[in-house]
Each structure stands twice: as structure tokens, then as C-alpha cells.
Amino acid sequence: MNARPLAPSTVLCLALGAAWLSSGACGDRALKVAGADGGQPGAAGDGAGGGGAGGGVAGTTGAGTGSAGTIGAAGTTGAAGAGGGLGGKGGAGSTGKGGAGGSQACGPCPAPLCKQGYMSVVDPAVSCCPVCRPIDCRAVDCADPKCPPGDHLETPPGTCCPVCVAGPSEACNEGQQSYQSLRQQLIEKYNASACKLDSDCTLVVEQNACVSDCGTAIFAALASQYDSSLKSASADCASCPPPDRPPCVFLVALCSNGQCVSGTGSP
């Protein structure tokens, strides 16, 4: 069947009705429909899209206290914000930061076994436990002990301050041994020349830091050299206590068999 063409009056009415819907009743504005959940109404022809942004809550910061050396727990993550209108995006919360760790306790510390010349000290630059470091005697204030007779002052190895030790020191013993050895060599040297008369000999008395005696017979021409050499050698006995002079009988220098000897004489 063939459709009947619309009458001109009918076409005019339809055109007028469409124009009224688009502009007449709303003041020439496009008709908009609000979103069901509070979002901004979508533009005409774009669907009902929401434009609002959700407000998520930021994460909290973890507390950094706790036991020594431990790290505070990380903060919780903020929940995503609720969506706005249709098509709106939820806000993302930030992750909380871990708290700072507590300070580490010291110990237990082993007792250091320091060798001679070292002492136990705490060096914060290295460790909170004691370590061995060389002794700095410049920072040590030593007492001045008064030793009884027969004792001597001696600084033990690895220490800074002297103490009283019974008997002569090791340095004194070595000095006396060195002196006696030189003395014997000098007697043999300066008495190598044969004497003929008693007047060729003289008595040299030794009174120095190493020894005190009653006198030794020496070839007279060399006696001053002998005495000077022994006085120089006595410096090795500087650490010795002053020697006691023994009781002496009256001695004289004699020439016997071409050698100078000492003998008892008449005062």
C-alpha cells in the first residue's frame, strides 16, 4: 500500500513542536538532569556523568619509639576517597612513614687484655666497649715516693710512675759491672811500666758513684790519667745509691818486684 503524504499543515505543526522543546520553556538552555548521587549533571547528549572528586584521608605516621634498635611500624595507608557523582574519581590516601629506630644499647663488653705499654680506655669513635690504647704518660700525674735506705726508684715497663724497689736497680748493676771491668783494664795498663823505687808508685783513692775504697797503688807518672778515666766511667752508676766507704787501715804504695802494690804502713 502506498503511504499518504502529510498535509502541509501537519508538517508545520511538527516543526513548531520541536522548536518549543529545545528553546521555549527553559529560556533557550539545554535541558540537564542531575545525577542520582549528587554529581554534577551531565551535559546534554553526554550521559549522566559525575564530576565531583572524592576526599581520601591521609595515612598516619608510625610512631618511632619501641625497644632499642627497632624501627617503628610503617603508617597505615589512607583509604581511597568515596566517589563523587557518576564518573567521579576517589582520592588516594598517602602511606604513613616508619618511625625512627631507638638507640642501640652497649654491651656486654669483653674485658680487654692490654699488653705492656697499653691501657684500657673507651674510645667512642671506635666502640662503646673498652679497647687497648698506648699509654700517654704526659697526662699522668705521678706521686714522688720516698724510698727507704737500700731501695731505689724504678718505673716498671708499661707504666708511667716510679715505685720503690728493694736493692740496686738493674741500671745500677749494669753500671757497676761496666765500671769494675774498665777499672781492671786500667790497672793493668797503667802498671805495665816497671817501677824501681817506692817513689815510682802512688796510692789513688776512689770515691765516686760506683765505688768507695781505701786506695790502689798505681805507677805515679800515670796516676792522674787513671783517676780521670775512672771518674768518667762512674757516670754509669748515677742510679745507684751512694756507696759506703769501708773502714780502712793506713796504706802506702810500694814497689815490689818491679810492680806497684799497696801495703800497710805506719801513720
QUIBELHU-V860145 format. One line per field, one symbol per residue. phi: phi as a letter, one per 20 degrees, with the letter a starting at -180 (. if undefined). psi: psi as a letter, one per 30 degrees, with the letter a starting at -180 (. if undefined). Layout:
BEGIN
phi=???
psi=???
END
This chain:
BEGIN
phi=.efefffgfffffffffffffebffdmmdffcdfffdnfffffgndneeedfdfdfeffeeffefofgnedfffffeffffffefgnfdffefeffeffffffefeofdfffdeegnccecddgfdaeefcecgfdffeddefdfdefgnebebefgncddfcecfnfffffgfffffffffgffffffedfffedcfffdbedeebbfebccepcfcggfdffffffffffffffdfeefgfeeffdefdcecdclmcecdbfcef
psi=kkkkkkkeeeeeeeeeeeeeeffefghgkkkkkklfgglkkllkfglikkglkkilkkllkkkgaalkflkkkkllkkkkkklblkflkkkkllklkklkklkklklkkkkkjklkfllkljjffelflklklkkjffgkjklikjklkfllkkjlkglfkllkkkllleeeeeeeeeeeeeeeeeeeefgfkklelfffllkjkkjafelkaflkkkkefgeeeeeeeeeeffffgffllkkkklkkljllkljjhgkklklkak.
END
